[in-house]
C-alpha cells in the first residue's frame, strides 16, 4: 500500500481550501469578497487567513479606500505551489478509491 504524500494540513479546512481556491484564480481578493463567497463570519475568516499568512501561503496588504480600511489577500508563490501539490494529492486519493 502506498502512502499518499503532499496532503497539507494547512488546507484541511473548507474555509482555507476556499480561500486558496479563490486566490488561485484571482490575482487578489479582499476580506469582504472572501467573506461573501465563502459564507464565513468575520472572526472565522480572520483566523483562517492568519493561519495561511503564518505559513507564508498568502500575502496580506492593508490599505484605506476613502476612509474605510481594506484588506487584500493574494496567494504567494509558495502558497500556489503547495496548494497545487495538495490538490494533486487529493486527486490521487480520489482516483485510488474508484
C-alpha positions in Angstrom: 0.0 0.0 0.0 1.5 3.3 -1.0 1.1 6.3 1.3 -0.3 9.5 -0.2 2.1 12.3 0.3 1.7 16.1 0.0 -1.6 16.2 1.9 -1.1 19.6 3.5 -2.7 20.2 7.0 -2.7 23.9 6.3 -5.5 23.3 3.8 -7.6 20.8 5.8 -10.4 23.2 6.5 -13.1 24.1 3.9 -12.6 27.8 4.5 -8.8 27.6 3.9 -9.4 25.4 0.9 -11.9 28.0 -0.3 -9.5 31.0 0.3 -6.8 29.3 -1.7 -9.1 28.2 -4.5 -10.3 31.8 -4.9 -6.8 33.2 -4.8 -5.5 30.7 -7.4 -7.9 32.1 -10.0 -7.9 35.7 -8.9 -4.9 38.0 -8.6 -6.2 39.0 -5.2 -9.4 39.2 -3.2 -10.4 41.5 -0.4 -11.8 40.4 3.0 -15.4 41.2 2.1 -15.2 39.3 -1.2 -13.8 36.2 0.6 -16.4 36.5 3.3 -19.2 36.7 0.8 -18.0 33.9 -1.4 -17.3 31.5 1.5 -20.2 32.4 3.8 -17.8 32.9 6.7 -18.1 35.1 9.7 -15.5 37.9 10.3 -13.8 36.1 13.1 -13.7 32.7 11.3 -12.3 34.2 8.1 -9.8 36.3 10.1 -8.4 33.2 11.9 -8.1 31.2 8.7 -6.4 34.0 6.7 -4.0 34.4 9.7 -3.1 30.7 9.6 -2.4 30.8 5.9 -0.4 34.0 6.3 1.7 32.4 9.1 2.6 29.6 6.7 3.6 32.3 4.1 1.0 30.9 1.7 -0.8 34.2 1.3 0.3 37.8 1.4 -1.8 40.5 3.1 -2.0 44.1 2.0 -3.8 46.6 4.2 -4.9 49.9 2.8 -7.6 52.6 3.1 -10.1 53.2 0.4 -11.5 56.6 1.2 -11.8 56.3 5.0 -12.5 52.6 5.1 -9.9 50.0 5.9 -9.5 47.4 3.2 -7.5 44.2 3.4 -6.4 42.4 0.3 -5.1 38.9 0.0 -3.1 37.1 -2.7 -1.5 33.7 -3.0 2.2 33.7 -2.6 4.4 31.7 -5.0 5.0 29.2 -2.2 1.2 29.1 -1.4 0.4 28.4 -5.1 3.0 25.6 -5.3 1.9 23.9 -2.0 -1.8 24.2 -2.9 -1.2 22.6 -6.3 0.7 19.7 -4.6 -2.2 19.4 -2.1 -4.9 19.2 -4.9 -2.8 16.7 -6.9 -2.5 14.5 -3.7 -6.3 14.7 -3.2 -6.9 13.8 -6.8 -4.6 10.7 -6.4 -6.6 9.8 -3.3 -9.9 10.1 -5.1 -8.7 8.1 -8.1 -7.4 5.4 -5.8 -10.8 4.9 -4.3 -12.5 4.4 -7.7 
